[in-house]
Amino acid sequence: MMARHIVATVDEIAPGQRRLVSLNGREIGIFNVDGEYFAVGNRCPHEGASLCKGRLVGLVESSEPGSYQYSRRGELIRCPWHGWEFDLRTGKSWCEPDRTKVRSYELKVEPGGALVEGALRAETFPVSVEKQYIVVEV
Amino acid sequence: MSTIEMDRSQSAKYKLRVIDCDIHPAMTSWTEVHPYLEKRWIDHLSVYGSHLRHAFSEALSHPRMSPDAARIDAYPDEGGPPGSSLELMRKQHLDPNGVEVGMLIPLRWNPGSQRNLDFGAALTRAMNTWQVERWVKQEPRLRASVLVAQEDTDAAVAEIDARGGDPNFKQILILPRTDELLGRRRYWPIYEAAVRHNLPITIHVGGTNGHPSTGGGWPSYYMEEHHSVAQTMQAVLTSLVFEGVFERFPKLRVVIMEGGLGWIPSLSARMDKHWSRLRSEVPHLRRPPSEYVREQVWFSTQPMEEPASAAELIDLFDRIGWDRLLFSTDYPHWDFDDPRYAIKANLSEAQRDQLLYGNSRNFYGLG
């Protein structure tokens, strides 16, 4: 059964940083990319490496030999072992998007006030009405 | 909520039992070898340094994907290069991956290809003792490899004779990019010594002989360099066969380490075809080349082939021979193979145990 979990306040994970959390027995990496937050499983689907130990990279593409376009800075996580690139927005790998992908999770940033009033109040995570929280559905 | 490390040992569906034929130990700093190196050579090292047969002598012959070709999660917290911390090696690899025996394959400084032959020979002696003192005596799961200065055959044979009776050493290590192809007769005394001590010759990718890494010249990209290791292995294996090494030393056992697997059946078939037509050029071969390969050559598994279908992989194992495959991980390098996931096929428990454990136990004569 899906449940919503508060994993951090927004200021606990700075831009370019990540945090590894365990929710319902699953390891999930929470990433801050320039103020946008993403949640993906920590296990690389190729051989099981801990993805959170990888580097955040941009997307380098080329329309022809000798030229390149670099975009989406920091939006891909590169596996620390074999270098597979996964899109943090979708969990899909760049080279085999349909075959090799990591689970991505629904993530929302919500104000503490809404959480205190909602179903998550009973969580042990102390919630303050003044803060913004990262909430992941697992 | 809690922040945790991935506990890989609990993710296994079955108990792992692994012999890893390819673990790369590193030195925290070069002073680690000083206790085992004569003062004359410590001074030499500080004054003249290491001289391999290429520019930028302390660099690799081609830049790697990552520094030290390492997994980026393999850097010890306390500093030093990947592979230098026994504690991390235990925690990250030996313990969670069920490694019961691990073979040390030291690569750096490539003593076998040092231009100063006497320095190279001194370095092999020092690094061989270093493996025992720094690793094997500290961790009973590890075994050493006899490094040899293969370009100075007398020195290489002397070192094999010195280590041959020591059970800490399980193989003789040579990197295949040697001054000449390894089948040439100048290297035969090394094979004779290997047979004398019943130690396999393990040829692990690498070497700095100054020749371009592909038969067509220097490549531009690391990916090309990475593919070229298979070409090198094909050249070396062909040389060993056609020069008559296996014919001359029928008890010689050779391991081709980290050279890939997919090319082996096609190379064997091609050699047989050529032999059936051109046999008279090499009358010292009395049998089809593939028979020497099938009987005297073993192959380490990493980097495991990943064909589109599992059936292709099984077919490849059938063609090479299941009993010829020795599992290896290449820890701590970036193309590490995890024993749980690297072989992407549904194997029976017996098949899995044979590949991960049984073959190497038999091959290396481990209990």
Boltz contact constraints between the chains, C-beta under 6 A:
constraints:
  - contact:
      token1: [A, 7]
      token2: [B, 1]
      max_distance: 6.0
  - contact:
      token1: [A, 20]
      token2: [B, 3]
      max_distance: 6.0
  - contact:
      token1: [A, 21]
      token2: [B, 1]
      max_distance: 6.0
  - contact:
      token1: [A, 22]
      token2: [B, 2]
      max_distance: 6.0
  - contact:
      token1: [A, 22]
      token2: [B, 4]
      max_distance: 6.0
  - contact:
      token1: [A, 27]
      token2: [B, 6]
      max_distance: 6.0
  - contact:
      token1: [A, 47]
      token2: [B, 338]
      max_distance: 6.0
  - contact:
      token1: [A, 47]
      token2: [B, 341]
      max_distance: 6.0
  - contact:
      token1: [A, 48]
      token2: [B, 338]
      max_distance: 6.0
  - contact:
      token1: [A, 48]
      token2: [B, 341]
      max_distance: 6.0
  - contact:
      token1: [A, 50]
      token2: [B, 6]
      max_distance: 6.0
  - contact:
      token1: [A, 53]
      token2: [B, 73]
      max_distance: 6.0
  - contact:
      token1: [A, 80]
      token2: [B, 71]
      max_distance: 6.0
  - contact:
      token1: [A, 80]
      token2: [B, 72]
      max_distance: 6.0
  - contact:
      token1: [A, 80]
      token2: [B, 73]
      max_distance: 6.0
  - contact:
      token1: [A, 81]
      token2: [B, 71]
      max_distance: 6.0
  - contact:
      token1: [A, 81]
      token2: [B, 336]
      max_distance: 6.0
